[in-house]
């Protein structure tokens, strides 16, 4: 996991921007339940009235309220309102001390409303609670105004009010305080503005909710945009690093990982890391912010239902712990199974011709089916585990909602909670539970991504055994170039117990052709691969113009070489692009001349588009002989000082082979040519022939010399050429 966070750390500025935006998103998300509560409790239940202090009040009502206040509160209330207008309505000043006014108005509001309700009940001739009207309010206000004219009436009223409130317990007092808004609603009704006040509040609060929602949407889009760019950049960088590393690998590292595994790591594994990086930025960073914010909102309330959240979270964590222990091993195994499936698929697709030739389709189908079924079973197990999680999650969330409604209903019955508060509490609880749920889901994904990150990191951190020296040496600037010499060279493949080559010494000079021949598996190609440093020698040294190839940079070394592999490899593009593969310095004339020397002009000209004819991936749309000739032409077009042919004439017929070697001899008069071959006819006229047997040189010389002194060469020659061709006049007589 640290490797994934290390990748994110490279984009720290973008990550900080995402965190800042997520805080804004969480603020919006956590504010919406409060607004919902306000709309239900204040906008609907209280008619949009937020405070026991009316924004507008008639002079008669204000006078009645002042009689129920202390002298200081009455003076404060009188100063807070403007002079009466023509209708006798006074308006609250914008700069009024609202907090102090609420303390002054709350009790008088309740008392005046109760008096109006009592007046309504008396007028109706009943002892039941009756909702008062504006008429009842005016009647009570008139009665209080008349009573206040008597000497000492105000003091007596204040004393009775104080004694009555002192006898109430705290719960009843709080309940009475919540009724203060009813007097304001009654006053607004008397003024005929009840509907306007309610709609104004609903529109204002709804507009604020809409603005917060739009802001949240904009922030979420911005977070998604930044997170996607960061994850895409991480994927790009990882692919670049992996590819750059793999391109520098020697054959030993390629064989260690296998081509199929390297492809999986470059594609599937990096996609896993890229996907998890998006999840980390969009969910993992957001879930704690949302969860902590929700807990803070719940803790700031006084609902007494906080214990329900702890029960829900505990149940959720217990469920996650069980599922993680069950599913985690399978998630770690999945990448290995993907590797195996890719390996089998690649082997079958690349070997489709031998499979058909040997009628092994059914066997290979079964082998693929086993790999495919193993992956399917693992994926089914993990998917079923995740699917099994959802019903339990739903049970926990619905059970939590049920507990909140049950105990919240009791709290509302006692008057300690309102409907909007309960709705907000349910929403906050779901947000807290969902934040833990999001973290748990990510916790399931992270191990698989962690495995993928480790596999990617393994490739990047595996050093190539072939690397450039710290202080490279340059080739001599004067004298003859292209002298290749082996000095007591031995080589052993990594992990092998025996040497593949032992004590090899020879020199290949410019203007000469050095041929290497021997039985299959004797080390011919291995010897040739030591020159371009596809492998490094175990003992001894390989030099070019007296400079050890290990003391040169690989780029400098390869600039001197024209290499034709045993298996012709072409790249998707055109014939021209393949012939110019050696560098930008190759002209069209060079490419055409090289094709002519390689005897490729005839089949190129036969194509409608000539040198611009397309080449499919791997050269699958040309024959083996054509592919070999194009590979030879590609090396010739580069004009190297040293030519390396690794059994590059095997797919050519004898006529083409002879013509090609004759043209090549004229072209490479001043170059060093080293040929690995199976056919005697290919090496017959070489200046120097090396005969290999089990990794050792058992013969060295020209054809004539070897025919006299090397039994191994004689055996090869007699198996391929007639007595006349060998000029063995005595034999057969």
N, C-alpha and C positions, 0 to 999 in steps of 0.2 A: 504493500500500500504506500509505503514511503516513496517508492519510485513514481507512482501516479501523482502524488502531491508535489514531488520534485518537478515534474513536468508542468504542473499548474503554477509552480513558483516562478517559472521563467516568464510567465505572463502576469506578474503580480499586480501591475497597474490595472489591467482589465479585471482581475479578480477583486481588487478593492472597489472598483466601480460597480461591479455586480453586487457586492455586499452592501454598498451604500444604497443602491437601487432596491435591493431586497428589504432593507430596513424601511424604506418609504412604502414599498408594497405591503409589508406587514402592518405598518401603521394604518394604512387605508383599510386593509382587511380586518384589523381588530377594531377599527372605529365604526364599521358598518353595523355590528350588533347593537352598539350604543344608540345609534340613530334609529334602528328598528324599535328599540325599547322606547325611545322618546316619541316616536310616531304612535305606538300603541298606547302607552301610558298617558302622555301629555296631549298628543294631537287628537286622539280618539276619545279616550276616557275623560280627559280634563278639558276637552274642547279647545285645545291649543293654548291653554293658560299655563304659563310657566312659573308664575310667582304670585304670592298672596298680595302683592302690591299691584293694583290695577294701573294700566297705562293711562286710562281716562276714567274719571269718576265725577259723579254729580255732586254739587255742593252739599245737598241734603244728606247724601250717604256719607260723604267725608266728615261732615259735622257730627253725625252719629258715631262714626268710628273714633273720632277724636275724643268723644265723651268717655269711651271705653279705654282710652290710653292714659298714661301718666302725662303730666304737664310737659315734660321734656320731649316725650315722643310725639305729643300733639303738636308742639311747636315745630318739630322736625318735619312732620307730615305736612303741616300747613306751608312750610317753606319749600317743600319739594314739588309742589304743584303750581301751575300758572294761575292767573286770575280767571274767573269763570267767563265763558263766552256767552253769546246771546241765549243759548239753551241752558245755561247754568252748568256746563260741563268744564271741568278743570283737567289739564293735561300734565302728565309727569314730565318734569324737566330732564333733559338728557344727562346733565351732570349730577343728578341726585345720587345720594349714597344708598344704593339698592340694598346692600347687606344690612345696614342699620334699619332701613325701612321695613325689611322683611321681619325682623325681630319685633318691630313696633306694631305691624299690621296683623301678624298671624293670629294672636289670641282674640283681638277685637273682631276679626273676620269671622272666626268660629262662633263667637258669642252672638254677633249680630245675625248670622245665618240661623243659628238655633232659635233665636228669638222670632225671626221671621217664620220659621217652620212651626213654632208653637202658635203663633198668631194665625197661621193657615189652618192648623188643626182645630183651634178654638172656633174659627169662622165656619169650619165644616162640621162642628159639633161632634168631634171624635177624639179619642186619645191616641189613635195610631199616628205613625209618622207620615206627614204630608209634605210633598215637595212644594216649597213656597214659590210665590210668583213675585214679579216686580211690584205689584200692588201691596203685597204683604211686607215687602222691604220698605216701601214708602211709609206704610202705616207705622211700623216699628220706629223708623227714623223720626217721624213726627212725634210719636210718644216720648222718645228719648229727648227730643229738643224741648218739648213742653216740660218734662220732668226736671230738666237741667236748670230751669229758671228758679226753682225753689232753693233757698239758702242751704248750703252744705250738701246738696244732692249729689254733686260730682264726687265729693270725698266719700260719701256713703256708698256710692255705686262702685268706686274703686276698691273700697275695703271689702265689700261683698264678693267682688270678682276675685280678689287675691285669696280670700279664705276658701272660696270654692275650688280654685285651681290647686291650692295646697293639699286638698283632700284627695285629689286624683293621683292614682299611681302612674308610674312612668309609661306603662303600655297604653293606658287610656289617654294620657296626655299626647303621646305620639300619634295615636289614632285620631284625636281631635285636630292635631296639627295638619294631618293629611286632608282634613275637610275644609281647610282655609280657602282652597281654590273655589269652593262652591259659592261663596259669597261674591267672589269676583265674577264668576259666570252669571250669577243673578243680576249683578250690577250691569254687566254688558248686555244682558237680556233687556234690562230696563232701558238701555240706550239704543237697542235695536241693532247691535253690531256683533252678536254672537257668531253668526255664520262667517262674517268677514274675518274675525279674529282667528277662527279655526282654520279657514282656508289659507290665510296668510301664513300661519305656522306650518301647515302641511306642505305648502308649496316651498317655503323657505328651507325646511328640513329635508324635503325630498330633493330639492335642487342641490343641497350640500351632499346628499348621498350620491346623486348622479355625478357630481363633480369628482367625488372621491373614487367612484367606480371607474370613471373615464381615466383618472390619473393612474389607478391601479392597472387598468388595461394597458395604458401606454408604458408604464414601468415594466410590466410583464413582457411586453413585446421587446422592449429595449434589453431586458435581461436575456430573453431567448436569443436575440440577435447577437449580443456580445458572447454569450456562452457558446453559441454555435460557431462563431468565428474563432474563439479560443480553442475549442475542441478540434475544429478543422485544422487549425494551425499546428496543434500538437500532433494530430495524425500525419499531416504533411511532413513535419520535422522528423517524426519517428520513421516514416517510410524512407525519407532521404538519408537519415543516419544508418538505418539498416541496409539500404541498398548500397550506400557508399562503403560500408564495412564489408558487405558480402563481395562487392566487386574487387576489393583488395585481398580477399581470401585466396589462399593457395588451395590446391586440390585436397590437401589434408583436412582443412576446415570444412570444405564443401562436403566431403565424405562423412565427416563427423556428424553434421546436422542432417544431412540428406536434403536433396533438392525439394522434395515434397514438404518437409518440415519448414524449410526456409520460406517457401511460398505461403504456407499457412501463417507463419509468424508475421510476414509482411502484409498480409491481407486480413485474415480473420482476427488474429490477436490484436492488431492495431485498431481494428474496428471496435473490438470490445473495450479497449482503453479509451478510444474516442467517445464512445457512447457513455461510458461511466463518467468521463470528465464533464459532459453536459449535465448528467444527473447530479453530480457533485455540486456544480454551480447553481443549478436551478432548484434542487430539492434539498440536498444535504445542508447547504448553507441557509436555506429558507426555513426548514423545519424547526431548528432550535430557536430562531428568532421568533417565529410564530408561536411555538410552544411556550417560551418564556414570557412573551407578551401576553398570551392568554392566561397564564398562571397569575401574572401581575394584575390583570384586570379582575380576575375572580377573587384574588386575595384582597383587593381594595374594596370589594363589596362586603355586605353583611348578611349574606343569605343563610349561612350555616350549613350549606350543602357541599362544601369543599371536599368532604370525605368521599363523596361519590367519585370524584375525579381520581383520587388516589387508588380506589378500588378498581376502577376501569384500567388505569395505567398498569397496575400490578398484574391484572389478569392478562393484559396485552403482552407484557414482557414475558410472563410465564409461557404463553403460547408461542411467542417468537423463539424463546430459548429451546423449546422442545423441537420445533420445526427446523431450526438451524442445525441442531445436533444430528437430525435425521438426513437433511438434504445436503449439508456442506460437503461431505466426502464425494458425493456424486458430482457436484459442481466442479470440484478440483479434477475429477477424472475426465470430464467432458472434453477438455482441450486435447488430451492425449488421444481420445477416440476420434476427434476431428482430424488430427495428424494421421492416424492410421487409415482413415477412410480416404484422405487425399493421396496417401502413398499408394494404396491399392488401386485407386482410380487412375492415377498417373501411370502405374505399371501396366495396367490393362490397356489404356488408350494408346500408349507408345508402343506396346507390343501386340497390337491387334492382328498384324499379319501373321506372325508365328502362331498366335493362338488359333487362328482360323486354319492355318496349314496343318497343325497337329490336332485339330478338332477338339480343342480344349475349352470351347465356349461355355459348356455346361459347368465345368470345374471352376472357371474364372467367375461365372455368375454366382456360384455358391460362395466363393471366397469374398466377392464383393457384398453379397447378401449378409454374410456373417458380420463383416465390418459395419455395414449399414444398420443391421438389426441391433448390434451392440450399442451404437450411438442412439438409435431410436429408443431403445429401452431406457437408457440413462436419461434422455430428454423427457420421456414420458414420466419417469419417476419424479424428476424435479418439477415438471409441470403439474403433475397430480398433487404433489406436496404443496405447491403454491396455490393451486385451486382449492385444496382442502382448507387452506388458511382463510379463504374469503368467507365461508359460512360462519366460522368462529368469530371472525372480525365483525361480521354483521350482527351476530348474537351479542357481542360485547357492546357494540355501539347502540343497538336498539335497547338492550337491557339498561344501559346507562341513561338513555332518554326516558325510559319508563320510570327509573328511580327518581330522576329529576322531576318528572311530572307528578309522581305520587307524593313525594315529600314537599315539592313546591306548591302543590295544591293545598296541602295542609297549612303551609306557611301563608298562603293567600287567604285561607279561611280565617287565620288568626290576625290578618291585616298587616303582617310583617313583610309581605312581598306582593308586588303587582305582576300583572300578566306579562307586560313588556320585560320586566326584570327576569322572569323565568325564561322567556324566549331567548333573551341575550345570554343567560347562563347556559342554556342548552347549546347555543351556537358556540360559545367559548369552549365548552367542554368538548364538543365535536372537533374544534380546531386543535385543541391540545392532544386529543386522542389521535387525530389524523397526522399530526406532526410526528408522534411516536410511530405511527403506522408507516409513514413515509421513510423514516429512518430505518425501520425494520426491513422494508422492502429493499432499500439500498444495501443494507447489511448482507442481504442474500446475494445481490449482484456483485458486490465488491470482491469476494473471494475469487470468483471466476476471472474478474478483471485483474486481480492481483497476480493470479497464475499467468495470465497473458502478459502482464507487464514484466514478470520475472523472465519469461521466455524471450521476450524482446530484448530485455537488458542482457540476457545471456549471450545473444548474438552480438550486440553492440560492444560488450566488454570482452569478448573473446578475441585476443590479439591474433593477427595473422602471423604465422611462422615465417612468412616472407615479408620483409620490410626494408625500407631504404636505410642506408647507413647514416649515422649522424654527420659524418664528414665525407661525402662522396668524392671519389677520384674521377678525373676526366681522362678520356682516351688520349693517347699522344697526338699532338697536332701535326706531326710530320711522319714520314715513313709509310710503309705498306699497312693498309687497314684490313681487318677481317681475319686475322690469324686466331683460330680457335684451338685451345690446347687443354687437354685433360691431364692433370698431374696426380697420378696414383689415387684416382677417385674411387671411393666406395660409397654405397648408398643403401639405406635401409628404410623401408616404409614405416611410418608411425605405428607403433603397436606390434610390429613384426619382430620375430626372434631371429630372423636370418637376413643377411644382406641380399638385396636384389642385384646389386652390382659390386664387383670386387676388384680393386687394384686396376682400374682402367687408366691407361696412359696412351695418348696419341695426339697428333697435331694435324689440323686441317688448315690449308693455306689458300690464299686468294688465287683464282685462276685454276684451281684444282677441284675435282669432285671426289669427295670422300663418301663411300657407301658403307652401310652397316647391314649385315645380313645374318640370318641365323634362324633357328627353329622357333616355333611359336612359344611365347612365354620366356624367352631367353633374356629379355631386358632391353631390346632395341629401342622401343618407344620411351622407356624409362630413361635411357641414356640421353636421348634427344631432348627430353623434357627438362633436363638439368641445365641446358644452355639458356633458355629464356627464364629460368628460375621458377618454373611451375612447382618444382621441389628444390630444396637446397641439399647439397652434398652432405653426407654424414662425415666423410673423411676426405682429405685431399682438397683440390681446388680446380675450378674451371676458369680459364682466363681468356680474354679477348684482347689481343695486342699487348699481352703481358699484364693486364689489369684484371684482378679477380672480379667476376661478375657480381659477387656479394658486396664489392666496394663501389659499385655504380648505383645510380638511381635506376629504378625499374623503367622509367620513361626513357632514359638515355640508352639503356640496354636494348629495349624493344625497338627503338628507332633504327638500330643497326640490323635488325632481323626481319626477314620475310618468312613467316611461318605458315605452313600448310598442314592442317591437322589430318590425322588418319581418317576421321569421319568428316566429310565436307560439311561445313556449317554456313548457311546463307541466312541473311536477315530480310525481314519483310521490307519491301521497297521496290526498286527497279534494278535491272542489271547494272546500269550505270552507278547507282548508289552503292551497290555491293562492290563493284570494281574500284570505286574511289574511297572505300572504307579505310584505307591506310592513312588518309589525311587530306587536308584541303589543298595541299600543293599538287595533287594529282590532277592533271588536265584531261580533257576529253581525248586528246591525241594519245596520251599515256595509256588511258583505259582501252582504247581501240587497238593500240600496238600490243598491249598485254594480252588481250583477247585473241589476237592473231597468233601470237607465240604459243598460247595455251591451246591452239586448235579449236577455239570456241566460236570463231567468226561465222563459220558455216551455219551452225544451228541458230545463232543470234540473228543472222540476216534472214533466215527463213521465217522468223516471227514477224507479224504485221507491224509491230511497233519497234522492232529492232532493239537497240540498246535501252529504250524506254519501256521495254516489256516488263510487266509487274512480276515480282518474285513473292510467292506466298511465304507465310511463316515457316521457317526451317527449310525453305526451298522445296516444299512438297510438290510444286507444279513443274519441276524439272527432273530428269532422270538422274541416276547415280553418277553416270559418266559425265553428264553435263554439269552436275553440281561440283564434281572434282575439278573439271577444267576451269570453271569460274573461280573456284577457291585458289587454284594455281595462278590464274590471271590476276587475282586480287593481290597476291604476294608480289608478282612481277611488277605490277603497276606502281608499287611503292618505291622501286629502285633501291632495295636494301643492299648492304655490303655482304650480308651472310644469308644464304637461303637454307631453310630447314624444311625438308620434305619427309613427312612421317607416313610412309607407305601410301603416297598420294597418287600413285599411278595404277593402283590395283584394279580400278573399275574401268580402265581404258583398254581397248582392244590393242593388239600388237602393232597394227599399222599406225594408229593414232599415237601410241606410246613412242614409237620410233621417231615419228615426225615431230612430236612435242619435244623430245629430248634433244633432237638435232637443232631445233629453233632455240631451245633454252640454252644450249651450249654456246651458240653465237652471242646470245644476250648476256650471259653471265661469265664472259671470258675473264673479267677482272674481279669477280666475286667468289666468295667461298661457298661451295655447295656441299651440303651434307644430306644424304638420302638414306632413309630407312626403307628397305624393300624386301619383298618375299621372292620376287622373280629374278633369276640370274640375268635374264636379258636386259633388265633395267640397269644393272650395275656392271655389266660386262666390260664397258669401256671406262670405268672409273679409274682415276689416278691412284686411289688407295681404297682397298676394301678391308673392312674389319669384320671378322667372323666371330660372333658371340655364341657361347654355349654355357647355359646356366649362370649367366652374369659375369663370365670371364671372357677375355679376348683369347681365342685359341688359334687365331690366324690373322696375319696382317700383310698386305701386299697387293700387287696387281692380280688380275685374273690368271695370267700365265704363271705367276709365282705361286699362287695359292693352289693351282691345279697340280703343282709339283710337290708342294710341301704340307698342305693342310687336308687331312682326311675328311674332316667335317665339311669343308667346302666342296671337296670332290663328290661327296655323297649328295649334297644339295644339287650340284651341277648335273650329275648323271641322272638325277630324278626328273630334271626339267628339260635338258637339251639332248639332242641326238649325238651319236658318236661323230658324225660329220661336222656338226656345229661345234663340237668341242675340239675338233681337229685331233682326235685320238686315233691316229692311224694304226698304231700297233694293236689296239684292243679290238677284238672281233675278228682278227685274222685267223 
